[in-house]
Amino acid sequence: MKYSSLMTGKRLKSIDFFYRIIKPILFKLDPEKSHDWGFYFLSRLELLVGKFFAVPSPPLVKPTYVRKLFFNNRIGLAAGLDKNGEYIDALSRFGFGSIEVGTVTPVAQPGNEKPRLFRIENERALINRLGFNNAGMHQVFKNIKKSRWVREKKGVLGVNLGINKTTSLKNAYTDYQKGLLFFWDVADYFVINISSPNTKQVRELQTDKYLEDLVKKISSFQKQQNKQMGTQKPVLYKISPDNNEKNLVEISHVFNKFSVDGVIVTNTTNNHDELNSDLKMAGGLSGAPLEQRALFCLKKIRPLLNRDIAIIASGGIMSKESVEQRIKAGASLVQIYTGLIYEGPKIVSDLLENL
Ligand SMILES: Cc1cc2nc3c(=O)[nH]c(=O)nc-3n(C[C@H](O)[C@H](O)[C@H](O)COP(=O)(O)O)c2cc1C
């Protein structure tokens, strides 16, 4: 059955219609401005007329359990689009089974200098070097608390955690632990972001020098919290697509050793070889040119990981075929970001069709 009809086509069509009108205007603006204004406007509109488009409960299309969490469907929103948890209710209207906010750092920080977000329209790609710009955990927590979708438990909320720019890699654990503690009650799952290409050296946390110690400490804290709070919160790790096969073996070894709950495969890539345009800006590449690299990583790491370690696939997922390939390669769920920017909200229902 068509997802759009399950979801009451009217609401979805209205959002899609609206996006098709504003997209040409937004795409004429600076990418970061259009992101901020677009989602701000959408969230206001949702407050005003959201009820008109509302469906009584979230649509159930291929619902699934992952690490004991119930997902209405397998399409989630990837981190980075709603870094501060400001647009959760508006984004939930698109039909996501899960929404991941962040990356959040303990203290607010402005991120890198602008311009730092670029569109490569003809290749359906983005390059960003935002650098963990976010409002800090106190503000993000307040924003999450305001969300009706979260309060009414209409879907799964992930909180993606990072470290502040001023935090040394040696002390990375302290920042992650602050985030775990702070969001423990509101998050359904956590992501430890060790793969941002834009914050100095964060990706080194994936190497032998840091990974084992970090995962050991986080796992031990998680166990302690699970026990103390009486609530089980899965903790996943987000890895880079720029890991070679040897790195993936080493990373998997650590994840297996500490029986982590899951892995997000992958973040954006620093390798721009797949890009046809001769653009020289630095930053993480996402969208269509990342698709094959992220799929390759997934295929390599799945057999290396214990079976009960869940995988969420991310990276260049913009078509039904891509979703099918990732699920076939062993992902339990998928996440999108760049596809939403290029295709609009209807992409969620399109991806779910005949899944
Ligand atoms: C502008 C932008 C900002 C992002 N910020 C974050 C972030 O803060 N934390 C994170 O874990 N991933 C971040 N990502 C990566 C996405 O979550 C996603 O993993 C990646 O873009 C690949 O998926 P896609 O090709 O569907 O966009 C960001 C991506 C983009 C395009």
Ligand as a Chemical Component Dictionary entry (heavy atoms), coordinates in Angstrom:
data_LIG
# 
_chem_comp.id                   LIG 
_chem_comp.type                 NON-POLYMER 
_chem_comp.pdbx_formal_charge   0 
_chem_comp.three_letter_code    LIG 
# 
loop_
_chem_comp_atom.comp_id 
_chem_comp_atom.atom_id 
_chem_comp_atom.alt_atom_id 
_chem_comp_atom.type_symbol 
_chem_comp_atom.charge 
_chem_comp_atom.model_Cartn_x 
_chem_comp_atom.model_Cartn_y 
_chem_comp_atom.model_Cartn_z 
_chem_comp_atom.pdbx_ordinal 
LIG C1  C1  C 0 24.958 20.502 6.811  1  
LIG C2  C2  C 0 25.208 19.205 7.507  2  
LIG C3  C3  C 0 25.452 19.195 8.873  3  
LIG C4  C4  C 0 25.701 17.990 9.534  4  
LIG N1  N1  N 0 25.903 18.001 10.876 5  
LIG C5  C5  C 0 26.070 16.833 11.522 6  
LIG C6  C6  C 0 26.233 16.806 12.930 7  
LIG O1  O1  O 0 26.177 17.833 13.604 8  
LIG N2  N2  N 0 26.433 15.603 13.526 9  
LIG C7  C7  C 0 26.462 14.422 12.827 10 
LIG O2  O2  O 0 26.630 13.364 13.425 11 
LIG N3  N3  N 0 26.303 14.425 11.489 12 
LIG C8  C8  C 0 26.104 15.586 10.831 13 
LIG N4  N4  N 0 25.928 15.577 9.488  14 
LIG C9  C9  C 0 25.992 14.304 8.756  15 
LIG C10 C10 C 0 24.596 13.729 8.498  16 
LIG O3  O3  O 0 23.976 13.400 9.706  17 
LIG C11 C11 C 0 24.672 12.484 7.613  18 
LIG O4  O4  O 0 25.281 11.450 8.338  19 
LIG C12 C12 C 0 25.464 12.730 6.331  20 
LIG O5  O5  O 0 25.124 13.970 5.776  21 
LIG C13 C13 C 0 25.218 11.643 5.294  22 
LIG O6  O6  O 0 23.864 11.545 4.964  23 
LIG P1  P1  P 0 23.214 12.290 3.688  24 
LIG O7  O7  O 0 24.054 11.961 2.494  25 
LIG O8  O8  O 0 21.812 11.730 3.619  26 
LIG O9  O9  O 0 23.220 13.734 3.984  27 
LIG C14 C14 C 0 25.692 16.774 8.808  28 
LIG C15 C15 C 0 25.441 16.797 7.441  29 
LIG C16 C16 C 0 25.206 17.987 6.786  30 
LIG C17 C17 C 0 24.930 17.971 5.304  31 
# 
loop_
_chem_comp_bond.comp_id 
_chem_comp_bond.atom_id_1 
_chem_comp_bond.atom_id_2 
_chem_comp_bond.value_order 
_chem_comp_bond.pdbx_ordinal 
LIG C1  C2  SING 1  
LIG C2  C3  SING 2  
LIG C2  C16 DOUB 3  
LIG C3  C4  DOUB 4  
LIG C4  N1  SING 5  
LIG C4  C14 SING 6  
LIG N1  C5  DOUB 7  
LIG C5  C6  SING 8  
LIG C5  C8  SING 9  
LIG C6  O1  DOUB 10 
LIG C6  N2  SING 11 
LIG N2  C7  SING 12 
LIG C7  O2  DOUB 13 
LIG C7  N3  SING 14 
LIG N3  C8  DOUB 15 
LIG C8  N4  SING 16 
LIG N4  C9  SING 17 
LIG N4  C14 SING 18 
LIG C9  C10 SING 19 
LIG C10 O3  SING 20 
LIG C10 C11 SING 21 
LIG C11 O4  SING 22 
LIG C11 C12 SING 23 
LIG C12 O5  SING 24 
LIG C12 C13 SING 25 
LIG C13 O6  SING 26 
LIG O6  P1  SING 27 
LIG P1  O7  DOUB 28 
LIG P1  O8  SING 29 
LIG P1  O9  SING 30 
LIG C14 C15 DOUB 31 
LIG C15 C16 SING 32 
LIG C16 C17 SING 33 
# 
